Amino acid sequence: MSILNELLTFDLQNEHDLEHDLIKKPQFSTPKIYNAKGDLSKRWYVYFSYRNPKTGKLERMKNIYGKVNYYKTKEDRMTVLSKYRSRLVKLLKAGFNPFEDNTELYQSRLAKKQESEVPKVKAVIERQPEAETKPEPVVEKVGPVLEMVEMEDETVVPAKIENQETVVSVESKPEESQEPE
């Protein structure tokens, strides 16, 4: 019986030691939202604790207000604070530490972000000329010339500057009215 007692005590002692192992403990608490019980006259914020590397204990960090208190409705404030909280969790999981200099981590994240932002090229589709042609704008030239271009939504906009002439007026040729049958 004494051997069984020793084995159980030894196992329980090991479990107790493992529970207090700082390596297994989380480095930060889950960020929480303080909403002042819905009172819009008070300041709302996100707060969390982070493990101090010197003491090994969780310490409350400075509240994160951002610009949340400029919003005047509960829904807007909760939306913004939820975004703050989710971004904070991502940063903490990525390794940001409020007790250390995070410059290198920030630079590496910035470089990854710039690499991922490759400009998207849209496919160019050549259209066959339509049977009916759109009217060309009439441009009188005096001074620096602005070439006027008609856009798809039928607005006329300046495209480029040429020579030393100025646009006096822009008029469209009268369109032939075609009524749908």
C-alpha positions in Angstrom: 0.0 0.0 0.0 2.8 2.4 0.8 4.3 1.9 -2.8 0.9 2.8 -4.3 0.7 5.9 -2.0 4.1 7.0 -3.0 3.3 6.6 -6.8 0.1 8.6 -6.5 1.8 11.3 -4.5 4.7 11.5 -6.9 2.3 11.8 -9.9 0.3 14.5 -8.2 3.4 16.4 -7.3 4.5 16.3 -11.0 1.1 17.6 -12.1 1.3 20.4 -9.6 4.8 21.4 -10.8 3.6 21.3 -14.4 0.6 23.6 -13.7 2.9 26.3 -12.5 5.4 26.0 -15.4 5.7 29.5 -16.9 6.5 28.2 -20.4 3.1 26.7 -20.7 1.3 29.8 -19.4 -0.1 32.2 -22.0 1.9 35.3 -22.6 -1.2 37.5 -22.7 -4.8 37.6 -21.7 -7.6 37.7 -24.2 -8.3 41.4 -25.0 -11.7 42.5 -23.6 -14.0 45.4 -24.4 -15.0 47.9 -21.7 -18.3 49.5 -22.7 -19.2 51.4 -19.5 -22.5 49.4 -19.3 -23.7 51.1 -22.5 -23.1 54.7 -21.2 -22.1 56.8 -24.2 -21.0 59.7 -21.9 -18.1 57.6 -20.6 -15.0 56.4 -22.4 -15.0 52.9 -24.0 -11.8 51.0 -24.7 -10.1 47.6 -25.2 -7.8 46.3 -22.4 -5.6 43.3 -21.9 -2.7 42.0 -19.8 0.7 40.8 -20.9 3.2 38.6 -19.0 6.1 40.8 -17.8 9.4 38.9 -18.7 11.1 40.1 -15.5 8.5 39.1 -12.9 6.7 36.4 -14.9 3.3 37.8 -13.9 0.5 39.2 -16.1 0.5 43.0 -16.0 -2.4 45.2 -17.2 -1.4 47.2 -20.2 -2.5 50.7 -21.1 -6.1 51.0 -22.3 -6.6 51.3 -26.1 -9.1 54.0 -26.9 -8.3 54.8 -30.5 -11.0 57.0 -32.0 -13.9 54.9 -30.7 -15.3 57.6 -28.4 -16.0 59.9 -31.4 -18.9 57.5 -32.4 -22.3 58.4 -31.0 -24.1 55.1 -31.1 -23.5 51.8 -29.2 -23.5 49.8 -32.3 -20.8 51.9 -34.0 -18.6 51.8 -30.9 -19.0 48.1 -30.5 -18.1 47.6 -34.2 -14.9 49.6 -33.9 -13.9 48.1 -30.6 -14.4 44.6 -32.0 -12.1 45.5 -34.9 -9.5 46.8 -32.4 -9.8 43.7 -30.4 -9.4 41.3 -33.3 -6.4 43.2 -34.7 -4.8 43.2 -31.2 -5.2 39.5 -30.9 -3.6 39.0 -34.4 -0.7 41.2 -33.4 -0.2 39.5 -30.1 -0.3 36.0 -31.7 2.2 37.2 -34.3 4.7 38.0 -31.5 4.3 41.7 -30.8 5.5 42.3 -27.2 4.7 45.6 -25.3 7.9 45.1 -23.2 10.3 44.9 -26.2 11.2 46.8 -29.3 8.9 45.5 -32.2 10.6 47.4 -35.0 12.0 44.3 -36.8 8.6 42.5 -36.6 6.8 45.6 -37.9 9.3 45.9 -40.8 8.9 42.2 -41.8 5.1 42.5 -41.7 5.2 45.7 -43.8 7.5 43.9 -46.3 5.1 40.9 -46.6 2.1 43.3 -47.0 3.9 45.2 -49.8 4.8 41.9 -51.6 1.2 40.7 -51.4 -0.2 43.9 -52.9 0.6 43.0 -56.5 -1.3 45.3 -58.8 -4.2 43.4 -60.4 -4.4 43.7 -64.2 -7.8 43.7 -65.7 -8.3 41.9 -69.0 -8.7 44.2 -72.0 -11.5 43.1 -74.3 -11.5 44.6 -77.8 -15.0 45.3 -78.9 -16.2 45.2 -82.5 -17.4 48.6 -83.7 -21.1 49.0 -83.3 -23.4 49.6 -86.3 -24.3 53.0 -85.0 -21.6 55.4 -84.1 -21.6 57.9 -81.2 -21.5 61.5 -82.1 -18.1 63.2 -81.9 -17.8 66.4 -79.8 -17.2 69.6 -81.6 -14.2 71.6 -80.3 -13.2 75.1 -81.2 -9.5 75.8 -80.6 -8.1 79.0 -79.3 -5.1 78.9 -76.9 -3.7 75.7 -75.3 -5.7 72.8 -76.7 -7.4 70.2 -74.5 -8.5 67.2 -76.5 -12.0 66.4 -75.3 -12.9 62.7 -75.1 -16.4 61.3 -74.7 -16.6 58.6 -72.0 -18.9 55.6 -72.0 -21.4 57.4 -69.8 -21.6 60.1 -72.5 -19.8 62.7 -70.5 -17.1 64.8 -72.2 -13.8 65.2 -70.3 -10.4 66.7 -71.2 -7.8 64.1 -72.1 -4.5 65.9 -72.8 -2.9 69.2 -73.6 -1.5 70.0 -77.0 0.1 73.0 -78.7 -0.7 76.5 -77.6 -4.5 76.9 -78.0 -7.5 77.0 -75.6 -10.9 75.3 -75.8 -13.6 77.9 -76.2 -16.7 75.6 -76.2 -17.7 72.0 -76.5 -20.8 71.0 -78.2 -22.1 67.6 -79.3 -23.4 67.0 -82.7 -27.2 66.4 -82.6 -28.0 62.7 -82.1 -30.4 60.9 -84.4 -33.3 59.8 -82.2 -34.0 56.2 -82.6 -37.0 54.9 -80.8 -37.1 51.2 -79.8 -39.6 49.1 -81.7 
